């Protein structure tokens, strides 16, 4: 789980501008946007290699099944955004996440 360090504050258009900016980044990185959940993005490298990213306000949660894809994603995100690594997710929306 990552928390974005920089954000646009005190602007009425901030949520829309932020979402448009990060959506453009994901589409540039060849992610496909879920048609039913607009904050969910999926990237497939091969038939069985997948990376799933969920954006919640200014937090980013991702999962998948390939460590190299994770490393490439983290590196790409760090090049584009200022990030703070919060480590593995323990709670999400008030729910405890079990390992």
LINQUI-V119261 format. One record per backbone hydrogen bond with DSSP energy under -0.5 kcal/mol. CO is the residue of the C=O (numbers start at 1). NH is the residue of the N-H. If there is no record, write none. Layout:
co = <CO & CO>
nh = <NH & NH>
//
This chain:
co = <1 & 2 & 3 & 7 & 11 & 13 & 14 & 15 & 16 & 17 & 18 & 19 & 20 & 21 & 22 & 23 & 24 & 25 & 26 & 27 & 32 & 37 & 39 & 40 & 41 & 42 & 43 & 48 & 49 & 49 & 50 & 51 & 52 & 53 & 54 & 54 & 56 & 56 & 58 & 59 & 60 & 61 & 63 & 66 & 67 & 68 & 69 & 70 & 71 & 72 & 73 & 74 & 75 & 76 & 77 & 81 & 82 & 82 & 84 & 84 & 90 & 92 & 95 & 96>
nh = <86 & 60 & 84 & 9 & 14 & 17 & 18 & 19 & 20 & 21 & 22 & 23 & 24 & 25 & 26 & 27 & 28 & 29 & 31 & 30 & 42 & 40 & 55 & 34 & 53 & 32 & 51 & 50 & 45 & 46 & 65 & 43 & 63 & 41 & 56 & 61 & 58 & 59 & 4 & 56 & 2 & 54 & 52 & 70 & 71 & 72 & 73 & 74 & 75 & 76 & 77 & 78 & 79 & 80 & 81 & 83 & 5 & 6 & 3 & 86 & 97 & 95 & 92 & 98>
//
